[in-house]
């Protein structure tokens, strides 16, 4: 129900979002590492995977 008047003089519907490409870590480059606490190592140990050299 809300609208906003834009720079071009037109009125557009106002959409409110919690996450956008301006704030999402993937797009801003501030993404955190997924491997915290040795998750990869635990996975490898669980399935007995060995790295090939």
PDB file of N, CA, C and O in Angstrom:
ATOM      1  N   UNK A   1       0.812  -1.199   0.000  1.00  0.00           N
ATOM      2  CA  UNK A   1       0.000   0.000   0.000  1.00  0.00           C
ATOM      3  C   UNK A   1       0.855   1.263   0.000  1.00  0.00           C
ATOM      4  O   UNK A   1       0.355   2.350  -0.290  1.00  0.00           O
ATOM      5  N   UNK A   2       2.136   1.128   0.322  1.00  0.00           N
ATOM      6  CA  UNK A   2       3.007   2.298   0.372  1.00  0.00           C
ATOM      7  C   UNK A   2       3.632   2.560  -0.999  1.00  0.00           C
ATOM      8  O   UNK A   2       3.886   1.638  -1.775  1.00  0.00           O
ATOM      9  N   UNK A   3       3.870   3.832  -1.271  1.00  0.00           N
ATOM     10  CA  UNK A   3       4.522   4.226  -2.516  1.00  0.00           C
ATOM     11  C   UNK A   3       5.657   5.187  -2.208  1.00  0.00           C
ATOM     12  O   UNK A   3       5.751   5.734  -1.109  1.00  0.00           O
ATOM     13  N   UNK A   4       6.517   5.382  -3.201  1.00  0.00           N
ATOM     14  CA  UNK A   4       7.639   6.291  -3.050  1.00  0.00           C
ATOM     15  C   UNK A   4       7.799   7.051  -4.366  1.00  0.00           C
ATOM     16  O   UNK A   4       7.642   6.483  -5.447  1.00  0.00           O
ATOM     17  N   UNK A   5       8.114   8.340  -4.258  1.00  0.00           N
ATOM     18  CA  UNK A   5       8.355   9.131  -5.457  1.00  0.00           C
ATOM     19  C   UNK A   5       9.838   9.063  -5.774  1.00  0.00           C
ATOM     20  O   UNK A   5      10.671   9.410  -4.938  1.00  0.00           O
ATOM     21  N   UNK A   6      10.172   8.615  -6.983  1.00  0.00           N
ATOM     22  CA  UNK A   6      11.551   8.373  -7.384  1.00  0.00           C
ATOM     23  C   UNK A   6      12.155   9.610  -8.022  1.00  0.00           C
ATOM     24  O   UNK A   6      11.461  10.595  -8.273  1.00  0.00           O
ATOM     25  N   UNK A   7      13.467   9.550  -8.284  1.00  0.00           N
ATOM     26  CA  UNK A   7      14.196  10.682  -8.862  1.00  0.00           C
ATOM     27  C   UNK A   7      13.635  11.124 -10.207  1.00  0.00           C
ATOM     28  O   UNK A   7      13.727  12.296 -10.572  1.00  0.00           O
ATOM     29  N   UNK A   8      13.053  10.176 -10.944  1.00  0.00           N
ATOM     30  CA  UNK A   8      12.531  10.505 -12.269  1.00  0.00           C
ATOM     31  C   UNK A   8      11.155  11.165 -12.216  1.00  0.00           C
ATOM     32  O   UNK A   8      10.577  11.483 -13.255  1.00  0.00           O
ATOM     33  N   UNK A   9      10.634  11.369 -11.011  1.00  0.00           N
ATOM     34  CA  UNK A   9       9.354  12.043 -10.847  1.00  0.00           C
ATOM     35  C   UNK A   9       8.162  11.105 -10.808  1.00  0.00           C
ATOM     36  O   UNK A   9       7.049  11.539 -10.513  1.00  0.00           O
ATOM     37  N   UNK A  10       8.369   9.834 -11.099  1.00  0.00           N
ATOM     38  CA  UNK A  10       7.283   8.855 -11.078  1.00  0.00           C
ATOM     39  C   UNK A  10       7.107   8.281  -9.684  1.00  0.00           C
ATOM     40  O   UNK A  10       8.033   8.291  -8.873  1.00  0.00           O
ATOM     41  N   UNK A  11       5.911   7.781  -9.414  1.00  0.00           N
ATOM     42  CA  UNK A  11       5.597   7.154  -8.137  1.00  0.00           C
ATOM     43  C   UNK A  11       5.573   5.649  -8.340  1.00  0.00           C
ATOM     44  O   UNK A  11       4.924   5.149  -9.259  1.00  0.00           O
ATOM     45  N   UNK A  12       6.285   4.927  -7.474  1.00  0.00           N
ATOM     46  CA  UNK A  12       6.385   3.474  -7.582  1.00  0.00           C
ATOM     47  C   UNK A  12       5.970   2.832  -6.265  1.00  0.00           C
ATOM     48  O   UNK A  12       6.064   3.459  -5.210  1.00  0.00           O
ATOM     49  N   UNK A  13       5.502   1.555  -6.323  1.00  0.00           N
ATOM     50  CA  UNK A  13       5.198   0.831  -5.083  1.00  0.00           C
ATOM     51  C   UNK A  13       6.478   0.635  -4.269  1.00  0.00           C
ATOM     52  O   UNK A  13       7.547   0.398  -4.832  1.00  0.00           O
ATOM     53  N   UNK A  14       6.366   0.733  -2.960  1.00  0.00           N
ATOM     54  CA  UNK A  14       7.504   0.563  -2.068  1.00  0.00           C
ATOM     55  C   UNK A  14       7.551  -0.882  -1.589  1.00  0.00           C
ATOM     56  O   UNK A  14       6.592  -1.383  -1.002  1.00  0.00           O
ATOM     57  N   UNK A  15       8.677  -1.549  -1.847  1.00  0.00           N
ATOM     58  CA  UNK A  15       8.884  -2.919  -1.386  1.00  0.00           C
ATOM     59  C   UNK A  15       9.957  -2.905  -0.310  1.00  0.00           C
ATOM     60  O   UNK A  15      11.044  -2.363  -0.512  1.00  0.00           O
ATOM     61  N   UNK A  16       9.654  -3.491   0.814  1.00  0.00           N
ATOM     62  CA  UNK A  16      10.616  -3.554   1.909  1.00  0.00           C
ATOM     63  C   UNK A  16      11.140  -4.984   2.001  1.00  0.00           C
ATOM     64  O   UNK A  16      10.364  -5.930   2.140  1.00  0.00           O
ATOM     65  N   UNK A  17      12.474  -5.135   1.923  1.00  0.00           N
ATOM     66  CA  UNK A  17      13.108  -6.447   2.006  1.00  0.00           C
ATOM     67  C   UNK A  17      14.154  -6.428   3.106  1.00  0.00           C
ATOM     68  O   UNK A  17      14.747  -5.391   3.402  1.00  0.00           O
ATOM     69  N   UNK A  18      14.372  -7.600   3.712  1.00  0.00           N
ATOM     70  CA  UNK A  18      15.361  -7.692   4.771  1.00  0.00           C
ATOM     71  C   UNK A  18      16.761  -7.867   4.207  1.00  0.00           C
ATOM     72  O   UNK A  18      17.728  -7.349   4.765  1.00  0.00           O
ATOM     73  N   UNK A  19      16.873  -8.599   3.097  1.00  0.00           N
ATOM     74  CA  UNK A  19      18.179  -8.862   2.505  1.00  0.00           C
ATOM     75  C   UNK A  19      18.117  -8.517   1.027  1.00  0.00           C
ATOM     76  O   UNK A  19      17.177  -8.890   0.326  1.00  0.00           O
ATOM     77  N   UNK A  20      19.126  -7.802   0.569  1.00  0.00           N
ATOM     78  CA  UNK A  20      19.211  -7.455  -0.849  1.00  0.00           C
ATOM     79  C   UNK A  20      20.642  -7.675  -1.321  1.00  0.00           C
ATOM     80  O   UNK A  20      21.510  -8.036  -0.526  1.00  0.00           O
ATOM     81  N   UNK A  21      20.891  -7.461  -2.594  1.00  0.00           N
ATOM     82  CA  UNK A  21      22.247  -7.631  -3.102  1.00  0.00           C
ATOM     83  C   UNK A  21      23.196  -6.589  -2.516  1.00  0.00           C
ATOM     84  O   UNK A  21      24.412  -6.773  -2.562  1.00  0.00           O
ATOM     85  N   UNK A  22      22.662  -5.501  -1.968  1.00  0.00           N
ATOM     86  CA  UNK A  22      23.517  -4.489  -1.336  1.00  0.00           C
ATOM     87  C   UNK A  22      23.982  -4.907   0.054  1.00  0.00           C
ATOM     88  O   UNK A  22      24.999  -4.414   0.542  1.00  0.00           O
ATOM     89  N   UNK A  23      23.235  -5.826   0.703  1.00  0.00           N
ATOM     90  CA  UNK A  23      23.560  -6.190   2.075  1.00  0.00           C
ATOM     91  C   UNK A  23      23.951  -7.649   2.264  1.00  0.00           C
ATOM     92  O   UNK A  23      24.522  -7.989   3.300  1.00  0.00           O
ATOM     93  N   UNK A  24      23.666  -8.525   1.306  1.00  0.00           N
ATOM     94  CA  UNK A  24      23.946  -9.959   1.462  1.00  0.00           C
ATOM     95  C   UNK A  24      25.453 -10.212   1.406  1.00  0.00           C
ATOM     96  O   UNK A  24      26.128  -9.684   0.521  1.00  0.00           O
ATOM     97  N   UNK A  25      25.999 -11.015   2.338  1.00  0.00           N
ATOM     98  CA  UNK A  25      27.439 -11.261   2.395  1.00  0.00           C
ATOM     99  C   UNK A  25      28.032 -11.829   1.101  1.00  0.00           C
ATOM    100  O   UNK A  25      29.191 -11.557   0.789  1.00  0.00           O
ATOM    101  N   UNK A  26      27.258 -12.610   0.345  1.00  0.00           N
ATOM    102  CA  UNK A  26      27.778 -13.172  -0.902  1.00  0.00           C
ATOM    103  C   UNK A  26      28.127 -12.065  -1.890  1.00  0.00           C
ATOM    104  O   UNK A  26      29.150 -12.139  -2.570  1.00  0.00           O
ATOM    105  N   UNK A  27      27.294 -11.055  -1.971  1.00  0.00           N
ATOM    106  CA  UNK A  27      27.502  -9.977  -2.928  1.00  0.00           C
ATOM    107  C   UNK A  27      28.467  -8.906  -2.407  1.00  0.00           C
ATOM    108  O   UNK A  27      29.134  -8.241  -3.200  1.00  0.00           O
ATOM    109  N   UNK A  28      28.546  -8.736  -1.105  1.00  0.00           N
ATOM    110  CA  UNK A  28      29.405  -7.694  -0.545  1.00  0.00           C
ATOM    111  C   UNK A  28      30.841  -8.163  -0.350  1.00  0.00           C
ATOM    112  O   UNK A  28      31.725  -7.348  -0.083  1.00  0.00           O
ATOM    113  N   UNK A  29      31.087  -9.474  -0.479  1.00  0.00           N
ATOM    114  CA  UNK A  29      32.434 -10.003  -0.305  1.00  0.00           C
ATOM    115  C   UNK A  29      32.810 -10.216   1.142  1.00  0.00           C
ATOM    116  O   UNK A  29      33.984 -10.437   1.440  1.00  0.00           O
ATOM    117  N   UNK A  30      31.868 -10.158   2.040  1.00  0.00           N
ATOM    118  CA  UNK A  30      32.138 -10.338   3.466  1.00  0.00           C
ATOM    119  C   UNK A  30      31.630 -11.686   3.959  1.00  0.00           C
ATOM    120  O   UNK A  30      31.219 -11.834   5.110  1.00  0.00           O
ATOM    121  N   UNK A  31      31.667 -12.670   3.054  1.00  0.00           N
ATOM    122  CA  UNK A  31      31.177 -14.000   3.385  1.00  0.00           C
ATOM    123  C   UNK A  31      32.131 -14.679   4.350  1.00  0.00           C
ATOM    124  O   UNK A  31      33.348 -14.582   4.194  1.00  0.00           O
ATOM    125  N   UNK A  32      31.591 -15.363   5.340  1.00  0.00           N
ATOM    126  CA  UNK A  32      32.403 -16.059   6.326  1.00  0.00           C
ATOM    127  C   UNK A  32      32.686 -17.475   5.851  1.00  0.00           C
ATOM    128  O   UNK A  32      31.934 -18.038   5.056  1.00  0.00           O
ATOM    129  N   UNK A  33      33.775 -18.040   6.345  1.00  0.00           N
ATOM    130  CA  UNK A  33      34.112 -19.408   5.980  1.00  0.00           C
ATOM    131  C   UNK A  33      33.117 -20.382   6.582  1.00  0.00           C
ATOM    132  O   UNK A  33      32.679 -20.209   7.719  1.00  0.00           O
ATOM    133  N   UNK A  34      32.763 -21.395   5.827  1.00  0.00           N
ATOM    134  CA  UNK A  34      31.788 -22.382   6.288  1.00  0.00           C
ATOM    135  C   UNK A  34      32.412 -23.438   7.192  1.00  0.00           C
ATOM    136  O   UNK A  34      31.703 -24.089   7.959  1.00  0.00           O
ATOM    137  N   UNK A  35      33.734 -23.616   7.112  1.00  0.00           N
ATOM    138  CA  UNK A  35      34.400 -24.663   7.881  1.00  0.00           C
ATOM    139  C   UNK A  35      34.871 -24.131   9.229  1.00  0.00           C
ATOM    140  O   UNK A  35      36.040 -23.787   9.401  1.00  0.00           O
ATOM    141  N   UNK A  36      33.963 -24.072  10.160  1.00  0.00           N
ATOM    142  CA  UNK A  36      34.326 -23.667  11.520  1.00  0.00           C
ATOM    143  C   UNK A  36      34.208 -24.884  12.422  1.00  0.00           C
ATOM    144  O   UNK A  36      33.211 -25.604  12.375  1.00  0.00           O
ATOM    145  N   UNK A  37      35.197 -25.106  13.219  1.00  0.00           N
ATOM    146  CA  UNK A  37      35.150 -26.213  14.164  1.00  0.00           C
ATOM    147  C   UNK A  37      35.491 -27.550  13.552  1.00  0.00           C
ATOM    148  O   UNK A  37      35.144 -28.587  14.118  1.00  0.00           O
ATOM    149  N   UNK A  38      36.167 -27.560  12.399  1.00  0.00           N
ATOM    150  CA  UNK A  38      36.620 -28.809  11.821  1.00  0.00           C
ATOM    151  C   UNK A  38      35.539 -29.653  11.181  1.00  0.00           C
ATOM    152  O   UNK A  38      35.634 -30.880  11.206  1.00  0.00           O
ATOM    153  N   UNK A  39      34.530 -29.053  10.618  1.00  0.00           N
ATOM    154  CA  UNK A  39      33.443 -29.814  10.003  1.00  0.00           C
ATOM    155  C   UNK A  39      33.932 -30.706   8.871  1.00  0.00           C
ATOM    156  O   UNK A  39      33.505 -31.854   8.745  1.00  0.00           O
ATOM    157  N   UNK A  40      34.827 -30.175   8.053  1.00  0.00           N
ATOM    158  CA  UNK A  40      35.344 -30.964   6.931  1.00  0.00           C
ATOM    159  C   UNK A  40      36.127 -32.163   7.453  1.00  0.00           C
ATOM    160  O   UNK A  40      35.974 -33.280   6.958  1.00  0.00           O
ATOM    161  N   UNK A  41      36.962 -31.924   8.451  1.00  0.00           N
ATOM    162  CA  UNK A  41      37.749 -33.021   9.013  1.00  0.00           C
ATOM    163  C   UNK A  41      36.851 -34.097   9.613  1.00  0.00           C
ATOM    164  O   UNK A  41      37.109 -35.287   9.430  1.00  0.00           O
ATOM    165  N   UNK A  42      35.804 -33.696  10.324  1.00  0.00           N
ATOM    166  CA  UNK A  42      34.873 -34.672  10.905  1.00  0.00           C
ATOM    167  C   UNK A  42      34.172 -35.468   9.810  1.00  0.00           C
ATOM    168  O   UNK A  42      33.968 -36.674   9.953  1.00  0.00           O
ATOM    169  N   UNK A  43      33.803 -34.799   8.715  1.00  0.00           N
ATOM    170  CA  UNK A  43      33.158 -35.481   7.594  1.00  0.00           C
ATOM    171  C   UNK A  43      34.105 -36.515   6.991  1.00  0.00           C
ATOM    172  O   UNK A  43      33.715 -37.656   6.741  1.00  0.00           O
ATOM    173  N   UNK A  44      35.348 -36.107   6.762  1.00  0.00           N
ATOM    174  CA  UNK A  44      36.330 -37.021   6.181  1.00  0.00           C
ATOM    175  C   UNK A  44      36.577 -38.213   7.095  1.00  0.00           C
ATOM    176  O   UNK A  44      36.687 -39.348   6.630  1.00  0.00           O
ATOM    177  N   UNK A  45      36.663 -37.954   8.387  1.00  0.00           N
ATOM    178  CA  UNK A  45      36.898 -39.032   9.341  1.00  0.00           C
ATOM    179  C   UNK A  45      35.692 -39.971   9.384  1.00  0.00           C
ATOM    180  O   UNK A  45      35.861 -41.189   9.438  1.00  0.00           O
ATOM    181  N   UNK A  46      34.495 -39.426   9.361  1.00  0.00           N
ATOM    182  CA  UNK A  46      33.280 -40.230   9.429  1.00  0.00           C
ATOM    183  C   UNK A  46      33.192 -41.179   8.246  1.00  0.00           C
ATOM    184  O   UNK A  46      32.833 -42.345   8.407  1.00  0.00           O
ATOM    185  N   UNK A  47      33.517 -40.688   7.066  1.00  0.00           N
ATOM    186  CA  UNK A  47      33.421 -41.504   5.867  1.00  0.00           C
ATOM    187  C   UNK A  47      34.775 -42.065   5.426  1.00  0.00           C
ATOM    188  O   UNK A  47      34.914 -42.624   4.339  1.00  0.00           O
ATOM    189  N   UNK A  48      35.768 -41.898   6.308  1.00  0.00           N
ATOM    190  CA  UNK A  48      37.114 -42.435   6.112  1.00  0.00           C
ATOM    191  C   UNK A  48      37.685 -42.046   4.753  1.00  0.00           C
ATOM    192  O   UNK A  48      38.196 -42.885   4.012  1.00  0.00           O
ATOM    193  N   UNK A  49      37.588 -40.774   4.450  1.00  0.00           N
ATOM    194  CA  UNK A  49      38.125 -40.244   3.196  1.00  0.00           C
ATOM    195  C   UNK A  49      39.554 -39.781   3.416  1.00  0.00           C
ATOM    196  O   UNK A  49      39.863 -39.174   4.442  1.00  0.00           O
ATOM    197  N   UNK A  50      40.401 -40.056   2.484  1.00  0.00           N
ATOM    198  CA  UNK A  50      41.787 -39.631   2.580  1.00  0.00           C
ATOM    199  C   UNK A  50      42.100 -38.721   1.407  1.00  0.00           C
ATOM    200  O   UNK A  50      41.608 -38.933   0.299  1.00  0.00           O
ATOM    201  N   UNK A  51      42.917 -37.711   1.653  1.00  0.00           N
ATOM    202  CA  UNK A  51      43.316 -36.816   0.589  1.00  0.00           C
ATOM    203  C   UNK A  51      44.364 -37.488  -0.264  1.00  0.00           C
ATOM    204  O   UNK A  51      45.246 -38.178   0.248  1.00  0.00           O
ATOM    205  N   UNK A  52      44.267 -37.286  -1.582  1.00  0.00           N
ATOM    206  CA  UNK A  52      45.260 -37.847  -2.493  1.00  0.00           C
ATOM    207  C   UNK A  52      46.336 -36.797  -2.727  1.00  0.00           C
ATOM    208  O   UNK A  52      46.026 -35.649  -3.046  1.00  0.00           O
ATOM    209  N   UNK A  53      47.583 -37.178  -2.573  1.00  0.00           N
ATOM    210  CA  UNK A  53      48.702 -36.239  -2.764  1.00  0.00           C
ATOM    211  C   UNK A  53      49.291 -36.393  -4.132  1.00  0.00           C
ATOM    212  O   UNK A  53      50.241 -35.690  -4.478  1.00  0.00           O
TER     213      UNK A  53
END
